[in-house]
């Protein structure tokens, strides 16, 4: 029975890895598309609008094209292995250049180019970076541009930083940032959340839990994974129907979530199994915590514990916790 469970878990794990690889490829595609769009925008600006470009504009455009080409090539070659800092750099540079040109620049071509591109950059940051970081980049850049325009005096017509241009830039930049953040959060909730219990589903657990394991490895911190299995759930389903079983799962998920810290993680593997990840916690402390959680639980459960070792990943930790739970039951 345990062998069948392990084989099923491995098949589900392979399927999940394939879906996550697709998400990482989407990130690489979006990063390459952003860099390519910025390169094409710079080229079009030079060719179509600047028949006699100045030396500094040529240098600036050449640097943009070079850096953008490097990012595009990296996205094509590395695909799902593209590091997160590459996309962040591709988005951060336009934000910095916008603030610099708006505050210190005298070349209207530079400023206009940055104004046109920045809403796209804000959308990318809102979707692919943490919300606090996206806001930290976008809002100061917008504030610097608006402040520079106000300090110089907004020309009623002509020039670049006209009232309508600044208003449109501000509205679209902030709107694109909000759409990116909200859209990403909605997507995460739909694909990472378990619809029945409200905790992380298997996919969300793999994403968040994998990050926790890697962080613990980097910092050499304790991390304990607990596999929780609701007892006698089949008997509840048979006696009172599946609605009663669903209610029991919801009660157990709520109890587990309320009993741990905000830094810990709760996810549902599927069926009647949950995973609890206790950060900064060794196996001995985890046993004490879970004994207390089980005593006060509205739903009886069994559990197995596995503490992180240097060679572990999330899969091996869950597998060892599963083996120890069934050893305990037997």
Backbone torsions as a table, in degrees:
resi	resn	phi	psi	omega
1	UNK	NA	-43.9	178.8
2	UNK	-63.3	-36.7	178.6
3	UNK	-64.0	-41.1	177.9
4	UNK	-63.4	-40.6	179.4
5	UNK	-63.5	-41.4	-178.9
6	UNK	-66.2	-40.9	179.1
7	UNK	-63.9	-42.1	178.6
8	UNK	-64.3	-40.9	179.1
9	UNK	-63.6	-38.2	179.5
10	UNK	-67.9	-39.1	177.4
11	UNK	-64.2	-42.9	177.9
12	UNK	-63.7	-37.4	179.7
13	UNK	-65.2	-41.4	178.6
14	UNK	-64.3	-42.2	177.9
15	UNK	-61.8	-41.2	-179.2
16	UNK	-67.0	-40.2	178.0
17	UNK	-61.3	-37.5	178.5
18	UNK	-63.4	-40.8	179.2
19	UNK	-67.7	-38.8	178.9
20	UNK	-67.4	-37.5	176.4
21	UNK	-61.6	-37.0	176.3
22	UNK	-62.0	-39.6	177.8
23	UNK	-65.8	-39.9	179.1
24	UNK	-67.8	-35.6	175.4
25	UNK	-66.3	-35.6	176.6
26	UNK	-63.3	-39.9	175.6
27	UNK	-61.8	-44.1	179.6
28	UNK	-63.5	-40.7	178.5
29	UNK	-63.2	-46.8	-179.5
30	UNK	-62.7	-39.7	178.9
31	UNK	-65.2	-45.7	177.3
32	UNK	-63.4	-39.1	178.8
33	UNK	-65.4	-41.0	178.2
34	UNK	-62.0	-48.5	179.8
35	UNK	-62.1	-41.6	178.9
36	UNK	-64.2	-40.3	178.7
37	UNK	-63.8	-40.0	178.8
38	UNK	-66.5	-36.9	177.2
39	UNK	-65.4	-48.5	-179.5
40	UNK	-63.2	-36.9	178.1
41	UNK	-62.8	-43.3	179.0
42	UNK	-64.2	-43.1	179.4
43	UNK	-63.4	-45.8	179.9
44	UNK	-61.8	-38.7	-179.9
45	UNK	-63.5	-42.6	180.0
46	UNK	-67.8	-46.0	-173.4
47	UNK	-73.8	-42.6	-171.2
48	UNK	-92.5	-28.7	-172.1
49	UNK	-114.3	-15.6	-177.3
50	UNK	-125.5	80.2	-178.9
51	UNK	-63.6	-26.4	176.8
52	UNK	-129.1	75.3	-175.9
53	UNK	-68.3	146.8	176.7
54	UNK	-74.9	165.7	-178.4
55	UNK	-63.3	-42.3	-177.9
56	UNK	-67.1	-32.9	176.7
57	UNK	-67.9	-38.6	177.5
58	UNK	-64.5	-42.5	179.5
59	UNK	-64.0	-46.6	-179.5
60	UNK	-61.7	-45.8	-179.3
61	UNK	-65.9	-40.6	177.7
62	UNK	-61.5	-40.8	177.9
63	UNK	-65.3	-40.8	177.9
64	UNK	-61.6	-44.6	-178.7
65	UNK	-64.3	-42.4	-179.7
66	UNK	-62.8	-50.1	-179.1
67	UNK	-64.7	-42.3	178.5
68	UNK	-61.9	-41.0	178.9
69	UNK	-63.5	-38.8	178.2
70	UNK	-62.1	-43.8	179.9
71	UNK	-65.1	-42.6	179.2
72	UNK	-61.2	-46.2	179.9
73	UNK	-62.7	-42.2	178.8
74	UNK	-61.9	-41.1	179.9
75	UNK	-65.5	-38.4	-179.6
76	UNK	-70.4	-42.2	-175.1
77	UNK	-77.4	-46.8	-173.8
78	UNK	-83.5	-32.1	-178.7
79	UNK	49.8	-116.7	-174.5
80	UNK	-67.2	-11.6	177.4
81	UNK	-92.6	7.0	-179.2
82	UNK	-64.3	122.2	-178.6
83	UNK	-66.5	150.6	-177.9
84	UNK	-64.4	-30.3	-176.3
85	UNK	-68.3	-22.6	179.4
86	UNK	-66.3	-48.6	178.0
87	UNK	-64.4	-38.1	179.6
88	UNK	-64.0	-40.3	178.4
89	UNK	-65.0	-42.0	179.9
90	UNK	-61.6	-31.7	180.0
91	UNK	-89.1	-30.0	-176.3
92	UNK	-72.3	-38.4	-176.9
93	UNK	-59.5	-46.3	177.2
94	UNK	-61.0	-34.5	178.7
95	UNK	-65.7	-42.5	178.7
96	UNK	-65.2	-44.1	-178.4
97	UNK	-65.5	-36.5	177.3
98	UNK	-60.2	-48.6	-179.7
99	UNK	-62.4	-41.4	-178.7
100	UNK	-64.4	-48.6	-177.5
101	UNK	-68.6	-35.7	-179.8
102	UNK	-68.3	-37.9	-175.7
103	UNK	-85.7	-43.8	-171.5
104	UNK	-111.9	-18.1	-171.0
105	UNK	-75.4	152.6	174.9
106	UNK	-117.4	-10.3	-179.0
107	UNK	-87.8	112.8	-177.7
108	UNK	-66.4	-26.2	-179.7
109	UNK	-63.4	-44.4	177.8
110	UNK	-59.5	-49.4	-176.6
111	UNK	-63.1	-44.0	180.0
112	UNK	-61.6	-42.6	179.7
113	UNK	-60.3	-44.6	-179.7
114	UNK	-66.7	-40.2	178.6
115	UNK	-60.4	-40.4	-177.6
116	UNK	-70.5	-33.8	-173.3
117	UNK	-87.6	-24.9	-166.1
118	UNK	-64.3	-37.2	177.0
119	UNK	-55.7	-38.1	176.6
120	UNK	-63.5	-41.7	177.8
121	UNK	-62.8	-41.8	179.3
122	UNK	-62.7	-39.9	178.0
123	UNK	-63.3	-44.2	179.2
124	UNK	-61.7	-46.3	180.0
125	UNK	-63.0	-41.9	-179.8
126	UNK	-61.4	-34.3	-176.5
127	UNK	-83.7	-44.2	-167.4
128	UNK	-102.5	-7.7	179.8
129	UNK	-117.4	161.9	176.0
130	UNK	-57.6	142.4	-176.2
131	UNK	-54.7	-40.9	-178.6
132	UNK	-64.0	-36.6	-179.5
133	UNK	-72.7	-40.0	177.8
134	UNK	-60.8	-44.4	178.5
135	UNK	-65.3	-38.3	-179.2
136	UNK	-63.2	-28.7	179.7
137	UNK	-88.0	-46.6	-170.7
138	UNK	-74.7	-48.6	-174.1
139	UNK	-62.9	-44.0	176.2
140	UNK	-62.2	-37.1	178.9
141	UNK	-64.8	-42.4	177.7
142	UNK	-65.3	-44.3	-179.3
143	UNK	-62.7	-40.1	179.1
144	UNK	-64.0	-40.5	179.8
145	UNK	-66.5	-46.9	-179.9
146	UNK	-65.3	-41.2	178.8
147	UNK	-64.1	-41.0	178.4
148	UNK	-64.5	-40.3	179.0
149	UNK	-64.5	-41.7	179.9
150	UNK	-67.3	-37.9	-178.9
151	UNK	-67.6	-36.1	-178.4
152	UNK	-80.1	-20.9	-174.5
153	UNK	91.6	119.1	-176.1
154	UNK	-76.0	116.9	177.1
155	UNK	-68.6	136.0	-179.2
156	UNK	-62.2	-29.6	177.8
157	UNK	-156.9	157.3	-176.5
158	UNK	78.2	169.6	-178.2
159	UNK	73.4	-163.7	-177.1
160	UNK	-112.5	-51.2	-175.0
161	UNK	-85.3	60.7	175.1
162	UNK	-78.5	162.5	179.5
163	UNK	-54.8	-44.0	-177.6
164	UNK	-69.2	-37.8	179.4
165	UNK	-65.1	-43.7	179.5
166	UNK	-66.2	-41.0	179.6
167	UNK	-63.8	-46.0	179.9
168	UNK	-64.8	-42.1	178.3
169	UNK	-59.1	-46.4	-178.3
170	UNK	-64.9	-47.3	-177.6
171	UNK	-61.9	-49.3	-175.5
172	UNK	-71.6	-34.6	178.4
173	UNK	-65.7	-48.4	-179.7
174	UNK	-66.8	-41.9	180.0
175	UNK	-62.7	-44.1	178.9
176	UNK	-64.1	-37.9	176.6
177	UNK	-62.8	-47.3	-178.9
178	UNK	-63.0	-43.7	178.9
179	UNK	-61.3	-42.3	178.6
180	UNK	-62.4	-46.2	-178.9
181	UNK	-66.0	-48.9	-178.2
182	UNK	-67.0	-40.5	179.6
183	UNK	-63.6	-42.1	178.1
184	UNK	-64.6	-42.7	179.8
185	UNK	-63.8	-42.0	178.9
186	UNK	-63.5	-43.1	178.5
187	UNK	-61.7	-45.4	179.9
188	UNK	-61.9	-42.6	-179.3
189	UNK	-63.3	-41.5	-178.2
190	UNK	-69.6	-39.0	-173.8
191	UNK	-96.7	-22.0	-176.4
192	UNK	-103.3	-14.1	-175.8
193	UNK	-98.1	140.7	175.8
194	UNK	-79.0	123.1	-173.1
195	UNK	-66.8	-28.8	-177.7
196	UNK	-80.5	-48.1	-169.7
197	UNK	-102.5	-19.1	-179.6
198	UNK	86.6	-8.5	176.2
199	UNK	-86.2	-179.2	177.5
200	UNK	-63.0	142.8	171.6
201	UNK	-87.2	-173.2	-176.9
202	UNK	-59.7	-41.2	-179.0
203	UNK	-66.3	-47.3	178.4
204	UNK	-63.4	-37.6	178.4
205	UNK	-62.8	-40.3	-180.0
206	UNK	-66.0	-40.0	-179.1
207	UNK	-70.2	-52.9	-177.1
208	UNK	-71.4	-44.1	-179.5
209	UNK	-65.0	-38.1	176.7
210	UNK	-61.8	-40.0	176.2
211	UNK	-62.1	-39.7	-179.8
212	UNK	-64.2	-41.9	-179.8
213	UNK	-65.4	-44.6	179.9
214	UNK	-64.2	-39.1	178.2
215	UNK	-63.9	-42.0	179.0
216	UNK	-64.0	-37.1	176.5
217	UNK	-64.1	-46.2	-178.1
218	UNK	-61.8	-41.4	-175.2
219	UNK	-92.8	-3.2	-177.0
220	UNK	54.2	49.1	-179.4
221	UNK	-105.3	158.3	175.6
222	UNK	-70.4	145.4	175.8
223	UNK	-153.4	128.8	-179.9
224	UNK	-123.0	133.0	177.3
225	UNK	-105.9	131.7	179.8
226	UNK	-118.5	124.6	173.9
227	UNK	-97.2	122.4	-175.9
228	UNK	-110.7	131.7	-179.3
229	UNK	-126.6	115.9	179.6
230	UNK	-63.7	130.3	-177.6
231	UNK	-83.3	143.5	171.5
232	UNK	56.6	29.6	179.9
233	UNK	-67.9	-35.7	178.8
234	UNK	-61.9	-39.0	178.3
235	UNK	-64.7	-37.3	177.4
236	UNK	-64.6	-43.6	178.9
237	UNK	-62.4	-43.0	-178.3
238	UNK	-67.7	-37.4	-174.8
239	UNK	-82.9	-39.6	-172.0
240	UNK	-121.3	-1.3	179.2
241	UNK	96.5	165.2	-175.9
242	UNK	-68.7	-25.6	177.8
243	UNK	-62.9	-39.7	177.3
244	UNK	-65.8	-38.6	177.2
245	UNK	-64.4	-41.4	177.2
246	UNK	-62.4	-40.9	178.6
247	UNK	-62.3	-38.9	178.2
248	UNK	-64.9	-41.5	178.3
249	UNK	-64.2	-41.4	178.0
250	UNK	-63.1	-41.5	179.5
251	UNK	-65.0	-41.2	179.7
252	UNK	-66.2	-43.9	179.2
253	UNK	-61.0	-43.8	178.8
254	UNK	-63.2	-41.4	-179.5
255	UNK	-64.5	-44.6	179.5
256	UNK	-62.5	-43.7	-179.7
257	UNK	-64.5	-36.8	-178.4
258	UNK	-75.7	-20.7	-173.3
259	UNK	-89.8	-8.9	-176.3
260	UNK	-114.6	174.8	-178.7
261	UNK	-82.9	166.6	177.9
262	UNK	-64.6	-27.1	-178.8
263	UNK	-79.9	-11.9	178.9
264	UNK	-87.0	172.6	-173.1
265	UNK	-131.0	137.3	172.1
266	UNK	-125.5	132.5	177.1
267	UNK	-144.7	157.1	177.8
268	UNK	-103.7	121.7	177.6
269	UNK	-73.1	-32.1	-175.7
270	UNK	141.2	155.2	-179.9
271	UNK	60.2	-125.1	-178.4
272	UNK	-106.3	19.0	-176.0
273	UNK	-108.4	135.3	176.4
274	UNK	-126.0	156.1	174.5
275	UNK	-119.8	131.9	174.1
276	UNK	-116.6	126.5	178.2
277	UNK	-110.9	117.2	-177.5
278	UNK	-103.6	107.1	-176.9
279	UNK	-79.2	146.6	179.0
280	UNK	60.5	29.2	-174.1
281	UNK	-131.2	129.4	176.9
282	UNK	-87.5	174.7	-174.1
283	UNK	-64.5	-38.8	-178.6
284	UNK	-63.2	-46.4	178.1
285	UNK	-65.3	-37.8	179.1
286	UNK	-61.9	-39.3	177.9
287	UNK	-61.9	-41.3	178.7
288	UNK	-64.1	-42.6	179.7
289	UNK	-63.5	-47.4	-175.5
290	UNK	-70.5	-30.5	175.1
291	UNK	-63.1	-41.9	177.5
292	UNK	-66.7	-41.7	-179.9
293	UNK	-63.0	-40.2	-178.4
294	UNK	-69.5	-36.3	179.8
295	UNK	-62.0	-34.2	-175.8
296	UNK	-100.0	5.2	-175.1
297	UNK	-76.3	138.2	175.4
298	UNK	-73.1	-14.7	-179.7
299	UNK	-124.9	125.5	179.0
300	UNK	-66.3	145.2	179.5
301	UNK	-151.2	158.5	171.4
302	UNK	-108.8	160.9	-179.7
303	UNK	-152.3	156.4	172.8
304	UNK	-129.8	149.5	-172.1
305	UNK	-123.9	139.1	173.9
306	UNK	-138.2	126.1	178.1
307	UNK	-94.7	143.0	-177.8
308	UNK	-59.8	137.0	169.2
309	UNK	-122.9	165.1	-172.0
310	UNK	-58.9	-26.9	-176.2
311	UNK	-93.4	0.7	-174.5
312	UNK	-78.1	150.9	160.1
313	UNK	-124.5	-176.0	-175.8
314	UNK	-62.8	-39.6	-178.7
315	UNK	-62.0	-46.2	-177.7
316	UNK	-67.8	-34.7	177.5
317	UNK	-65.1	-44.9	179.1
318	UNK	-65.3	-39.0	-179.8
319	UNK	-63.8	-43.3	179.4
320	UNK	-68.0	-39.1	176.8
321	UNK	-63.4	-37.7	178.1
322	UNK	-63.8	-44.9	179.5
323	UNK	-62.3	-41.4	-178.5
324	UNK	-71.2	-31.3	176.9
325	UNK	-66.0	-43.9	-178.3
326	UNK	-74.4	-29.9	170.8
327	UNK	-61.4	-40.5	179.9
328	UNK	-66.3	-42.0	-178.6
329	UNK	-66.8	-36.0	-178.0
330	UNK	-79.5	NA	NA
